Amino acid sequence: MTKQGDMEMRSLIQSAGLALLVLMPFAANAGIMELPVDGQVTDTVDSSNAWLTEDTFSSNNVDFWTFEVSEPTTLSISIESDIAFGISVFMGQVADEFATMFFSNSGDFTDGSLTYIGGTEAVPGGNSMLSNLFLGSAGFFTIAVGGAEGLDLPGSFQYTMDVVTAAAVPEPSTLALMLAGGLALVARRAKSNA
């Protein structure tokens, strides 16, 4: 490469870096907060529609709540607000605000960093409630909540979110199958030793 080519390339890289620094604060401004596993939290979002339209690019449109469970758990979430809310639950933890730009309300994050577990339907006027969602393993999870009104209303919208978890209890049939399997194993060993 010539000296002139090196100078042009350096100038291009510097310009791109400057543009990235200027635009980075606007790339994603979602709230990322730690959730006490059970309980009630109150916060606000600045859009009545952002969860529905997957808009995490401006202001405080969608909130991301992270939490950890130590065993398989069922999760129930209800939200009270003046507007309809959407709820999405993901396996994994949002690393930073930049990662929120890959948010999808009804699927994995588009960069593959978080796996969609379940949520409310992505339709205007959602029911703001999710009941008995099974989290099949221990680990970190993220709840995304935001407006699902269907209309773009001005203002900030306060919400109160109730979160309830319960350790998954094995079904009686599961215990019976495990017991039967154990007895079959003992009988087989006794037969092979005889």
ChimeraX commands (.cxc) that place a marker at each C-alpha (Angstrom):
marker #1 position 0.00,0.00,0.00 radius 0.5
marker #1 position 1.28,3.50,-0.76 radius 0.5
marker #1 position 1.83,6.23,1.79 radius 0.5
marker #1 position -1.20,8.07,0.36 radius 0.5
marker #1 position -3.29,4.88,0.71 radius 0.5
marker #1 position -2.15,4.46,4.32 radius 0.5
marker #1 position -3.18,8.03,5.14 radius 0.5
marker #1 position -6.60,7.56,3.54 radius 0.5
marker #1 position -7.16,4.28,5.39 radius 0.5
marker #1 position -6.12,5.84,8.71 radius 0.5
marker #1 position -8.44,8.79,8.11 radius 0.5
marker #1 position -11.31,6.44,7.27 radius 0.5
marker #1 position -10.74,4.37,10.43 radius 0.5
marker #1 position -10.55,7.51,12.58 radius 0.5
marker #1 position -13.78,8.85,11.06 radius 0.5
marker #1 position -15.55,5.54,11.63 radius 0.5
marker #1 position -14.30,5.43,15.23 radius 0.5
marker #1 position -15.48,8.98,15.87 radius 0.5
marker #1 position -18.90,8.21,14.39 radius 0.5
marker #1 position -19.14,5.12,16.59 radius 0.5
marker #1 position -18.26,7.13,19.71 radius 0.5
marker #1 position -20.86,9.77,18.85 radius 0.5
marker #1 position -23.61,7.27,18.06 radius 0.5
marker #1 position -22.86,4.71,20.80 radius 0.5
marker #1 position -24.86,6.47,23.55 radius 0.5
marker #1 position -27.92,6.29,21.29 radius 0.5
marker #1 position -27.45,2.65,20.24 radius 0.5
marker #1 position -29.37,1.22,23.16 radius 0.5
marker #1 position -30.64,2.90,26.28 radius 0.5
marker #1 position -32.65,0.19,27.94 radius 0.5
marker #1 position -32.70,-0.22,31.69 radius 0.5
marker #1 position -30.87,-3.31,32.99 radius 0.5
marker #1 position -31.60,-4.07,36.63 radius 0.5
marker #1 position -31.12,-6.91,39.06 radius 0.5
marker #1 position -34.33,-8.53,40.26 radius 0.5
marker #1 position -34.87,-9.98,43.69 radius 0.5
marker #1 position -36.12,-13.44,42.69 radius 0.5
marker #1 position -39.48,-13.07,44.45 radius 0.5
marker #1 position -41.27,-9.87,45.23 radius 0.5
marker #1 position -42.51,-6.64,43.79 radius 0.5
marker #1 position -40.63,-3.95,41.88 radius 0.5
marker #1 position -41.76,-0.60,40.52 radius 0.5
marker #1 position -40.22,1.30,37.62 radius 0.5
marker #1 position -41.16,3.31,34.52 radius 0.5
marker #1 position -40.80,2.99,30.76 radius 0.5
marker #1 position -40.94,5.88,28.29 radius 0.5
marker #1 position -42.94,4.21,25.54 radius 0.5
marker #1 position -46.39,2.66,25.40 radius 0.5
marker #1 position -45.40,0.49,22.47 radius 0.5
marker #1 position -41.67,-0.36,22.56 radius 0.5
marker #1 position -41.87,-4.01,23.68 radius 0.5
marker #1 position -44.34,-4.67,20.87 radius 0.5
marker #1 position -42.19,-2.93,18.23 radius 0.5
marker #1 position -38.89,-4.23,19.76 radius 0.5
marker #1 position -37.60,-0.65,20.09 radius 0.5
marker #1 position -34.66,-0.54,22.51 radius 0.5
marker #1 position -32.88,2.23,20.62 radius 0.5
marker #1 position -34.17,5.33,22.37 radius 0.5
marker #1 position -34.58,6.36,25.98 radius 0.5
marker #1 position -35.94,3.91,28.57 radius 0.5
marker #1 position -38.30,1.95,26.34 radius 0.5
marker #1 position -37.87,-1.67,27.50 radius 0.5
marker #1 position -36.63,-2.76,30.92 radius 0.5
marker #1 position -34.48,-5.86,31.38 radius 0.5
marker #1 position -34.52,-7.55,34.79 radius 0.5
marker #1 position -31.87,-10.21,35.48 radius 0.5
marker #1 position -32.02,-12.88,38.18 radius 0.5
marker #1 position -30.57,-16.27,39.10 radius 0.5
marker #1 position -32.25,-19.51,40.18 radius 0.5
marker #1 position -30.42,-22.42,41.80 radius 0.5
marker #1 position -32.76,-25.22,40.67 radius 0.5
marker #1 position -35.53,-25.87,38.14 radius 0.5
marker #1 position -38.29,-23.38,38.92 radius 0.5
marker #1 position -41.70,-22.20,37.81 radius 0.5
marker #1 position -42.04,-18.46,37.26 radius 0.5
marker #1 position -45.16,-16.28,37.33 radius 0.5
marker #1 position -45.16,-12.57,36.50 radius 0.5
marker #1 position -47.96,-10.02,36.63 radius 0.5
marker #1 position -47.73,-6.32,35.81 radius 0.5
marker #1 position -50.08,-3.54,36.85 radius 0.5
marker #1 position -49.98,-0.31,34.84 radius 0.5
marker #1 position -52.17,2.18,32.99 radius 0.5
marker #1 position -51.05,0.58,29.71 radius 0.5
marker #1 position -50.78,-2.99,28.45 radius 0.5
marker #1 position -47.37,-4.60,28.94 radius 0.5
marker #1 position -45.57,-7.40,27.15 radius 0.5
marker #1 position -43.31,-9.87,28.94 radius 0.5
marker #1 position -40.47,-12.00,27.52 radius 0.5
marker #1 position -38.27,-14.41,29.49 radius 0.5
marker #1 position -34.82,-15.47,28.30 radius 0.5
marker #1 position -32.19,-17.93,29.49 radius 0.5
marker #1 position -28.98,-15.98,29.99 radius 0.5
marker #1 position -28.07,-12.56,31.28 radius 0.5
marker #1 position -27.96,-9.30,29.33 radius 0.5
marker #1 position -24.32,-8.24,29.49 radius 0.5
marker #1 position -24.72,-4.52,28.83 radius 0.5
marker #1 position -26.97,-1.92,27.18 radius 0.5
marker #1 position -25.35,-2.50,23.79 radius 0.5
marker #1 position -26.58,-6.12,23.83 radius 0.5
marker #1 position -30.21,-4.98,24.23 radius 0.5
marker #1 position -30.32,-3.90,20.59 radius 0.5
marker #1 position -30.54,-7.61,19.69 radius 0.5
marker #1 position -33.84,-7.95,21.63 radius 0.5
marker #1 position -36.71,-9.93,20.13 radius 0.5
marker #1 position -40.04,-10.05,21.98 radius 0.5
marker #1 position -40.85,-13.61,20.90 radius 0.5
marker #1 position -37.58,-15.30,19.97 radius 0.5
marker #1 position -33.88,-15.60,20.77 radius 0.5
marker #1 position -31.80,-12.41,20.77 radius 0.5
marker #1 position -30.74,-11.93,17.15 radius 0.5
marker #1 position -27.06,-12.26,18.10 radius 0.5
marker #1 position -27.74,-15.60,19.84 radius 0.5
marker #1 position -26.68,-14.33,23.28 radius 0.5
marker #1 position -30.00,-15.08,25.03 radius 0.5
marker #1 position -32.41,-17.96,24.42 radius 0.5
marker #1 position -36.15,-17.28,24.45 radius 0.5
marker #1 position -38.00,-19.37,27.06 radius 0.5
marker #1 position -41.51,-17.90,26.82 radius 0.5
marker #1 position -43.63,-14.82,27.14 radius 0.5
marker #1 position -46.88,-13.08,26.39 radius 0.5
marker #1 position -48.18,-12.90,22.84 radius 0.5
marker #1 position -46.77,-10.05,20.77 radius 0.5
marker #1 position -50.15,-8.48,20.04 radius 0.5
marker #1 position -51.44,-4.99,20.87 radius 0.5
marker #1 position -53.18,-4.79,24.23 radius 0.5
marker #1 position -51.48,-7.86,25.73 radius 0.5
marker #1 position -52.64,-9.27,29.05 radius 0.5
marker #1 position -49.60,-8.22,31.15 radius 0.5
marker #1 position -49.48,-11.62,32.88 radius 0.5
marker #1 position -47.42,-14.78,32.50 radius 0.5
marker #1 position -48.22,-17.82,34.65 radius 0.5
marker #1 position -46.28,-20.97,35.54 radius 0.5
marker #1 position -43.46,-20.68,33.02 radius 0.5
marker #1 position -41.07,-23.59,33.64 radius 0.5
marker #1 position -37.37,-22.73,33.90 radius 0.5
marker #1 position -35.82,-26.17,33.42 radius 0.5
marker #1 position -32.37,-25.55,34.86 radius 0.5
marker #1 position -30.42,-23.47,37.32 radius 0.5
marker #1 position -28.75,-20.35,35.99 radius 0.5
marker #1 position -29.24,-16.74,35.01 radius 0.5
marker #1 position -32.40,-15.49,33.34 radius 0.5
marker #1 position -33.60,-12.16,31.97 radius 0.5
marker #1 position -37.14,-10.75,31.95 radius 0.5
marker #1 position -37.86,-8.05,29.35 radius 0.5
marker #1 position -40.92,-5.84,29.96 radius 0.5
marker #1 position -42.30,-2.88,28.07 radius 0.5
marker #1 position -45.35,-1.28,26.55 radius 0.5
marker #1 position -47.60,-3.37,24.32 radius 0.5
marker #1 position -50.46,-0.91,23.99 radius 0.5
marker #1 position -50.59,-0.85,20.20 radius 0.5
marker #1 position -50.82,2.95,20.21 radius 0.5
marker #1 position -47.89,5.32,20.53 radius 0.5
marker #1 position -48.98,7.37,23.55 radius 0.5
marker #1 position -46.77,10.20,24.88 radius 0.5
marker #1 position -45.28,10.15,28.36 radius 0.5
marker #1 position -43.68,7.88,30.92 radius 0.5
marker #1 position -45.58,4.89,32.24 radius 0.5
marker #1 position -45.11,3.54,35.74 radius 0.5
marker #1 position -45.58,-0.16,36.37 radius 0.5
marker #1 position -45.50,-2.54,39.29 radius 0.5
marker #1 position -44.27,-6.06,38.56 radius 0.5
marker #1 position -44.97,-8.99,40.90 radius 0.5
marker #1 position -42.66,-11.96,40.48 radius 0.5
marker #1 position -43.30,-15.33,42.12 radius 0.5
marker #1 position -41.06,-18.39,41.79 radius 0.5
marker #1 position -41.57,-21.91,43.12 radius 0.5
marker #1 position -39.17,-24.84,43.03 radius 0.5
marker #1 position -40.38,-27.42,40.55 radius 0.5
marker #1 position -41.86,-30.42,42.35 radius 0.5
marker #1 position -41.61,-33.76,40.55 radius 0.5
marker #1 position -44.93,-35.28,39.52 radius 0.5
marker #1 position -45.96,-38.44,41.42 radius 0.5
marker #1 position -45.74,-40.39,38.16 radius 0.5
marker #1 position -42.10,-39.33,37.79 radius 0.5
marker #1 position -41.31,-40.66,41.25 radius 0.5
marker #1 position -43.15,-43.91,40.48 radius 0.5
marker #1 position -41.14,-44.36,37.25 radius 0.5
marker #1 position -37.88,-43.73,39.09 radius 0.5
marker #1 position -38.83,-46.25,41.78 radius 0.5
marker #1 position -39.85,-48.86,39.17 radius 0.5
marker #1 position -36.57,-48.32,37.30 radius 0.5
marker #1 position -34.58,-48.73,40.50 radius 0.5
marker #1 position -36.41,-51.95,41.39 radius 0.5
marker #1 position -35.86,-53.32,37.88 radius 0.5
marker #1 position -32.15,-52.55,38.15 radius 0.5
marker #1 position -31.91,-54.34,41.53 radius 0.5
marker #1 position -33.83,-57.37,40.17 radius 0.5
marker #1 position -31.57,-57.55,37.11 radius 0.5
marker #1 position -28.42,-57.44,39.23 radius 0.5
marker #1 position -29.77,-60.10,41.57 radius 0.5
marker #1 position -30.60,-62.31,38.58 radius 0.5
marker #1 position -27.15,-61.85,36.98 radius 0.5
marker #1 position -25.38,-62.60,40.29 radius 0.5
marker #1 position -27.37,-65.80,40.84 radius 0.5
marker link #1:1,2 radius 0.2
marker link #1:2,3 radius 0.2
marker link #1:3,4 radius 0.2
marker link #1:4,5 radius 0.2
marker link #1:5,6 radius 0.2
marker link #1:6,7 radius 0.2
marker link #1:7,8 radius 0.2
marker link #1:8,9 radius 0.2
marker link #1:9,10 radius 0.2
marker link #1:10,11 radius 0.2
marker link #1:11,12 radius 0.2
marker link #1:12,13 radius 0.2
marker link #1:13,14 radius 0.2
marker link #1:14,15 radius 0.2
marker link #1:15,16 radius 0.2
marker link #1:16,17 radius 0.2
marker link #1:17,18 radius 0.2
marker link #1:18,19 radius 0.2
marker link #1:19,20 radius 0.2
marker link #1:20,21 radius 0.2
marker link #1:21,22 radius 0.2
marker link #1:22,23 radius 0.2
marker link #1:23,24 radius 0.2
marker link #1:24,25 radius 0.2
marker link #1:25,26 radius 0.2
marker link #1:26,27 radius 0.2
marker link #1:27,28 radius 0.2
marker link #1:28,29 radius 0.2
marker link #1:29,30 radius 0.2
marker link #1:30,31 radius 0.2
marker link #1:31,32 radius 0.2
marker link #1:32,33 radius 0.2
marker link #1:33,34 radius 0.2
marker link #1:34,35 radius 0.2
marker link #1:35,36 radius 0.2
marker link #1:36,37 radius 0.2
marker link #1:37,38 radius 0.2
marker link #1:38,39 radius 0.2
marker link #1:39,40 radius 0.2
marker link #1:40,41 radius 0.2
marker link #1:41,42 radius 0.2
marker link #1:42,43 radius 0.2
marker link #1:43,44 radius 0.2
marker link #1:44,45 radius 0.2
marker link #1:45,46 radius 0.2
marker link #1:46,47 radius 0.2
marker link #1:47,48 radius 0.2
marker link #1:48,49 radius 0.2
marker link #1:49,50 radius 0.2
marker link #1:50,51 radius 0.2
marker link #1:51,52 radius 0.2
marker link #1:52,53 radius 0.2
marker link #1:53,54 radius 0.2
marker link #1:54,55 radius 0.2
marker link #1:55,56 radius 0.2
marker link #1:56,57 radius 0.2
marker link #1:57,58 radius 0.2
marker link #1:58,59 radius 0.2
marker link #1:59,60 radius 0.2
marker link #1:60,61 radius 0.2
marker link #1:61,62 radius 0.2
marker link #1:62,63 radius 0.2
marker link #1:63,64 radius 0.2
marker link #1:64,65 radius 0.2
marker link #1:65,66 radius 0.2
marker link #1:66,67 radius 0.2
marker link #1:67,68 radius 0.2
marker link #1:68,69 radius 0.2
marker link #1:69,70 radius 0.2
marker link #1:70,71 radius 0.2
marker link #1:71,72 radius 0.2
marker link #1:72,73 radius 0.2
marker link #1:73,74 radius 0.2
marker link #1:74,75 radius 0.2
marker link #1:75,76 radius 0.2
marker link #1:76,77 radius 0.2
marker link #1:77,78 radius 0.2
marker link #1:78,79 radius 0.2
marker link #1:79,80 radius 0.2
marker link #1:80,81 radius 0.2
marker link #1:81,82 radius 0.2
marker link #1:82,83 radius 0.2
marker link #1:83,84 radius 0.2
marker link #1:84,85 radius 0.2
marker link #1:85,86 radius 0.2
marker link #1:86,87 radius 0.2
marker link #1:87,88 radius 0.2
marker link #1:88,89 radius 0.2
marker link #1:89,90 radius 0.2
marker link #1:90,91 radius 0.2
marker link #1:91,92 radius 0.2
marker link #1:92,93 radius 0.2
marker link #1:93,94 radius 0.2
marker link #1:94,95 radius 0.2
marker link #1:95,96 radius 0.2
marker link #1:96,97 radius 0.2
marker link #1:97,98 radius 0.2
marker link #1:98,99 radius 0.2
marker link #1:99,100 radius 0.2
marker link #1:100,101 radius 0.2
marker link #1:101,102 radius 0.2
marker link #1:102,103 radius 0.2
marker link #1:103,104 radius 0.2
marker link #1:104,105 radius 0.2
marker link #1:105,106 radius 0.2
marker link #1:106,107 radius 0.2
marker link #1:107,108 radius 0.2
marker link #1:108,109 radius 0.2
marker link #1:109,110 radius 0.2
marker link #1:110,111 radius 0.2
marker link #1:111,112 radius 0.2
marker link #1:112,113 radius 0.2
marker link #1:113,114 radius 0.2
marker link #1:114,115 radius 0.2
marker link #1:115,116 radius 0.2
marker link #1:116,117 radius 0.2
marker link #1:117,118 radius 0.2
marker link #1:118,119 radius 0.2
marker link #1:119,120 radius 0.2
marker link #1:120,121 radius 0.2
marker link #1:121,122 radius 0.2
marker link #1:122,123 radius 0.2
marker link #1:123,124 radius 0.2
marker link #1:124,125 radius 0.2
marker link #1:125,126 radius 0.2
marker link #1:126,127 radius 0.2
marker link #1:127,128 radius 0.2
marker link #1:128,129 radius 0.2
marker link #1:129,130 radius 0.2
marker link #1:130,131 radius 0.2
marker link #1:131,132 radius 0.2
marker link #1:132,133 radius 0.2
marker link #1:133,134 radius 0.2
marker link #1:134,135 radius 0.2
marker link #1:135,136 radius 0.2
marker link #1:136,137 radius 0.2
marker link #1:137,138 radius 0.2
marker link #1:138,139 radius 0.2
marker link #1:139,140 radius 0.2
marker link #1:140,141 radius 0.2
marker link #1:141,142 radius 0.2
marker link #1:142,143 radius 0.2
marker link #1:143,144 radius 0.2
marker link #1:144,145 radius 0.2
marker link #1:145,146 radius 0.2
marker link #1:146,147 radius 0.2
marker link #1:147,148 radius 0.2
marker link #1:148,149 radius 0.2
marker link #1:149,150 radius 0.2
marker link #1:150,151 radius 0.2
marker link #1:151,152 radius 0.2
marker link #1:152,153 radius 0.2
marker link #1:153,154 radius 0.2
marker link #1:154,155 radius 0.2
marker link #1:155,156 radius 0.2
marker link #1:156,157 radius 0.2
marker link #1:157,158 radius 0.2
marker link #1:158,159 radius 0.2
marker link #1:159,160 radius 0.2
marker link #1:160,161 radius 0.2
marker link #1:161,162 radius 0.2
marker link #1:162,163 radius 0.2
marker link #1:163,164 radius 0.2
marker link #1:164,165 radius 0.2
marker link #1:165,166 radius 0.2
marker link #1:166,167 radius 0.2
marker link #1:167,168 radius 0.2
marker link #1:168,169 radius 0.2
marker link #1:169,170 radius 0.2
marker link #1:170,171 radius 0.2
marker link #1:171,172 radius 0.2
marker link #1:172,173 radius 0.2
marker link #1:173,174 radius 0.2
marker link #1:174,175 radius 0.2
marker link #1:175,176 radius 0.2
marker link #1:176,177 radius 0.2
marker link #1:177,178 radius 0.2
marker link #1:178,179 radius 0.2
marker link #1:179,180 radius 0.2
marker link #1:180,181 radius 0.2
marker link #1:181,182 radius 0.2
marker link #1:182,183 radius 0.2
marker link #1:183,184 radius 0.2
marker link #1:184,185 radius 0.2
marker link #1:185,186 radius 0.2
marker link #1:186,187 radius 0.2
marker link #1:187,188 radius 0.2
marker link #1:188,189 radius 0.2
marker link #1:189,190 radius 0.2
marker link #1:190,191 radius 0.2
marker link #1:191,192 radius 0.2
marker link #1:192,193 radius 0.2
marker link #1:193,194 radius 0.2
view
